[in-house]
Amino acid sequence: MKKDIRAYGYDRLKEEMEALGEKPFRAKQVYEWLHVKLADDFDEMTNLSKALREKLKEEYVILPVKMLERQISQIDGTNKFLFQLYDGNVVESVLMRYKHGNSVCRMGCAFCASTIGGLQRNLSSSEMLGQIYQIQKITQERVSNVVVMGTGEPLDNYDNAVKFIRMLSDEHGLNISQRNITLSTCGIVPRMRQLADEGF
């Protein structure tokens, strides 16, 4: 099975590139394509040789996050997105515009109906990132704030949630300030303590 390349943090991607026999600077180029230029396909990575792009296609996959539907509120311009993941599951994201910036949220509010189907599975870090990236690409606006909450408990998906926050705030990627990222929990105390020790 091909590896999910968007799930690799910057340092891990360097190790992957070295394992492929590539120079470390290639990791910077690939990471920028994935997390700054928001490429969905290896063929978009035009400053990489064709041979390297083919090698990447053989070893890795960029898991798709495909927009199925978009609703825009006539009242306040809030955008609600329905995205399909690689396995056919669907997730909702909401873009809210405020004076201080644009926020993306995955909430369980009654008006969103995000909890009707119940929890199917946890999201990978790359699927979480993919939602943010698709919203930026679709709206052509920078997302400056992110709220992680809703169907499922983020701290029950601890490793992916922490990886998502680290990659979203990575200086090599979108570099969203950790002060602008909110993780909401119903209160899993051991995980809250572990999160406090992460050094964010």
Secondary structure, 3 states (H helix, E strand, C coil): CCEEHHHCCHHHHHHHHHHCCCCCHHHHHHHHHHHCCCCCCHHHCCCCCHHHHHHHHHHEECCCCEEEEEEECCCCCCEEEEEECCCCCEEEEEEEEECCEEEEEECCCHHHCCCCCCCCCCCCHHHHHHHHHHHHHHHCCCCCEEEECCCCCHHHHHHHHHHHHHHHCCCCCCCCCHHHEEECCCCCHHHHHHHHCCCC
